[in-house]
Amino acid sequence: MGIWMMSGCATAPSAPESVPEGPDLQAAVAASDCAGARAAVARLEGAGTSAAVLEGRLQAAYACLHAGHPEAAFEESRRFLQAAPRHTHADYARYLAAVARFRQWEALHAGEDPPQPDRDSTAARGAFVLFRDLVRGYPDSPYREEAVPYLMRLRQGLAAAELRAARAAADPEEALARAQYVEKHYGDTPQAQEALALRAEIHEARGEEARARALRRRMDRLPADAMGEAGEDDATEAPIPLP
């Protein structure tokens, strides 16, 4: 079974150097043809070549991700793991599945308006859990390092969704509670400063000047990363290496 290792940008990974047996699959992967790659895997499956099917699913997931079809990439990764959860390359399958979920979450933000906070949080949390499980479950995997920038970006996404929900809350008490949640659980993100500012605004609107001043003093003591000086787009450039 031909296995390779190389790196490339997550949005435009390099073409693989080798592919499992089957010219149809090879041509589809080289052309980033998601549908063609999946059809080729189905033909291998019909022939009963289980080892080739497993490797083919990884190839198809890679091709679909590269072609901008994260739903199909996730499905191929899921089927690989369902068939061989303890496979040598199970960590790579989990990595592809996590990146696919990340891309689906990113797609929610493609329009001019941000998605509804609940939908945003659900999608971000789904990707976050997959990356977290990869990091925890495969301590020796080379993909653990690749997961870190994604996890950081997703934490910021979760914080931003919660902050939008706080700003949209009709009840000031709910807004305060949600803002405090962001501070407590996402204190290392740029949204922590915004949550403090929102709380200060609410207290100021209530005439509670002392509380508002105290919160603004806390804003001045936030670390640089929480003040928004750390880059937020690093995760989108993280490479997708192949096994």
C-alpha positions in Angstrom: 0.0 0.0 0.0 1.5 3.3 -1.1 1.7 5.8 1.7 3.2 9.3 1.3 4.0 12.4 3.5 4.0 15.9 2.3 2.5 19.3 3.3 0.5 22.0 1.6 -1.9 24.8 2.4 -5.2 23.6 3.8 -7.1 25.5 1.1 -4.9 24.3 -1.7 -3.0 21.2 -0.7 -0.4 19.7 -3.1 -1.4 16.7 -5.2 -0.3 13.3 -3.8 2.7 11.5 -5.2 1.1 8.1 -5.1 -2.3 6.6 -4.9 -3.8 3.2 -4.2 -4.3 0.8 -7.1 -6.9 1.8 -9.7 -6.3 4.3 -12.5 -9.8 5.8 -12.1 -9.0 6.8 -8.5 -5.6 8.1 -9.5 -7.0 10.3 -12.2 -9.7 11.6 -9.9 -7.4 12.5 -7.1 -5.0 14.2 -9.4 -7.8 16.3 -10.8 -9.4 17.0 -7.4 -12.5 15.3 -8.7 -14.5 14.5 -5.5 -17.4 12.7 -7.2 -14.9 10.7 -9.4 -12.8 9.7 -6.5 -15.8 8.5 -4.5 -17.1 6.6 -7.5 -13.7 4.9 -7.9 -13.7 3.9 -4.2 -17.2 2.4 -4.7 -15.8 0.3 -7.6 -13.0 -0.9 -5.4 -15.5 -1.7 -2.7 -17.5 -3.8 -5.1 -14.4 -5.7 -6.0 -13.9 -6.7 -2.4 -10.4 -5.2 -2.0 -10.8 -4.0 1.6 -7.2 -2.7 2.0 -7.5 -0.7 -1.2 -10.9 0.6 -0.2 -9.6 1.9 3.1 -6.7 3.8 1.5 -9.0 4.9 -1.2 -11.3 6.5 1.3 -8.4 8.6 2.6 -7.6 9.6 -0.9 -11.2 10.5 -1.7 -11.5 12.5 1.6 -8.4 14.4 0.6 -9.6 15.0 -2.9 -13.0 16.2 -1.7 -11.5 18.5 0.8 -9.2 20.0 -1.8 -12.1 20.4 -4.2 -14.2 22.3 -1.6 -16.6 19.5 -0.6 -16.1 19.2 3.1 -19.4 17.2 3.6 -18.2 14.5 1.3 -14.7 14.6 2.9 -16.2 14.1 6.3 -18.3 11.2 5.1 -15.4 9.3 3.6 -13.3 9.9 6.8 -16.2 8.7 8.9 -16.7 5.5 6.9 -12.9 4.8 7.1 -13.0 5.1 10.9 -16.2 3.1 11.1 -14.5 0.2 9.2 -11.1 0.4 10.9 -11.1 2.5 14.1 -7.6 1.2 15.1 -6.0 1.4 11.7 -2.5 2.7 11.5 -3.8 5.9 9.8 -6.8 6.4 11.9 -5.2 9.6 13.3 -5.1 11.0 9.7 -8.7 10.0 9.1 -9.7 11.9 12.2 -7.6 14.8 11.1 -9.3 15.0 7.8 -12.7 14.7 9.4 -11.9 17.5 11.8 -10.6 19.8 9.0 -13.8 19.0 7.0 -16.0 20.1 9.9 -13.8 23.2 10.3 -14.4 24.0 6.6 -18.2 23.6 7.1 -18.0 26.0 10.0 -16.1 28.5 7.9 -18.7 28.3 5.2 -21.3 29.6 7.6 -19.3 32.9 7.7 -19.0 33.2 3.9 -21.9 35.6 3.6 -22.2 39.2 4.6 -24.1 38.5 7.7 -22.8 36.3 10.5 -24.7 33.1 11.2 -27.1 32.8 14.1 -25.1 32.4 17.4 -26.6 29.0 18.2 -25.9 27.5 14.8 -22.4 29.1 14.8 -21.6 27.6 18.2 -22.9 24.2 17.3 -20.8 24.0 14.1 -17.6 25.4 15.8 -18.0 23.1 18.8 -18.4 20.0 16.5 -15.1 20.8 14.8 -13.4 21.7 18.1 -14.3 18.4 19.7 -12.9 16.4 16.8 -9.6 18.3 16.9 -9.5 17.9 20.7 -10.1 14.2 20.5 -7.3 13.9 18.0 -4.9 15.7 20.3 -5.9 13.7 23.4 -6.2 10.3 21.7 -3.1 10.2 19.6 -0.2 11.7 21.6 2.4 10.5 19.0 0.5 11.6 15.9 2.2 14.2 13.7 -1.2 15.8 13.2 -1.4 17.0 16.8 0.7 20.0 15.9 -1.5 20.7 12.9 -4.6 20.7 15.1 -3.3 23.5 17.4 -4.0 26.5 15.2 -7.4 25.2 14.3 -8.3 24.8 18.0 -7.2 28.4 18.6 -9.3 29.7 15.8 -12.3 27.7 16.9 -12.0 29.0 20.5 -12.1 32.5 19.1 -15.1 31.5 17.0 -17.0 30.1 20.0 -16.2 33.2 22.0 -17.4 35.4 19.2 -20.7 33.5 18.8 -21.3 33.8 22.6 -20.6 37.5 22.5 -23.0 38.0 19.6 -25.7 36.2 21.6 -24.9 38.5 24.6 -25.3 41.6 22.5 -28.5 40.3 21.0 -30.1 39.5 24.4 -33.1 41.6 25.3 -32.6 41.0 29.0 -29.5 42.9 30.4 -29.0 40.2 33.0 -28.7 37.6 30.3 -26.3 39.8 28.4 -24.2 40.2 31.5 -24.2 36.5 32.2 -23.2 35.6 28.7 -20.4 38.3 28.7 -19.1 36.9 32.0 -19.1 33.4 30.4 -16.9 34.7 27.6 -14.5 36.2 30.1 -14.3 33.0 32.2 -14.0 30.5 29.5 -12.3 32.4 26.7 -10.1 34.9 28.6 -7.2 34.4 26.2 -9.2 35.5 23.1 -9.7 39.0 21.7 -13.4 38.6 22.6 -12.6 38.8 26.3 -11.9 42.5 26.0 -15.1 43.0 24.1 -17.1 41.1 26.7 -15.6 43.4 29.4 -16.5 46.5 27.3 -20.1 45.2 26.9 -20.5 44.7 30.7 -19.1 48.2 31.3 -21.6 49.6 28.8 -24.5 47.9 30.5 -23.5 49.0 34.0 -22.9 52.5 32.7 -26.4 52.6 31.1 -27.8 51.6 34.5 -25.9 54.5 36.2 -23.5 52.1 37.9 -20.4 54.2 37.1 -18.2 52.6 39.8 -18.7 49.1 38.3 -18.2 50.4 34.8 -14.9 52.1 35.7 -13.6 48.9 37.5 -14.3 46.9 34.4 -12.5 49.3 32.2 -9.5 49.2 34.5 -9.5 45.4 34.0 -9.5 45.9 30.3 -6.2 47.8 30.6 -4.6 44.8 32.3 -5.5 42.2 29.6 -2.6 40.4 27.9 -1.6 41.3 24.4 -3.3 38.3 22.8 -6.6 39.1 24.5 -6.4 42.7 23.2 -6.5 41.3 19.6 -2.9 41.6 18.7 -2.5 37.9 17.9 -3.3 36.9 14.3 -6.7 35.2 13.9 -6.2 33.8 10.4 -3.3 31.4 11.1 -5.5 28.4 11.3 -6.8 28.9 7.8 -3.3 28.6 6.5 -2.4 25.4 8.5 -1.2 22.7 6.1 -3.0 19.4 5.5 -0.1 16.8 5.4 -0.8 13.4 3.9 0.1 10.1 5.7 
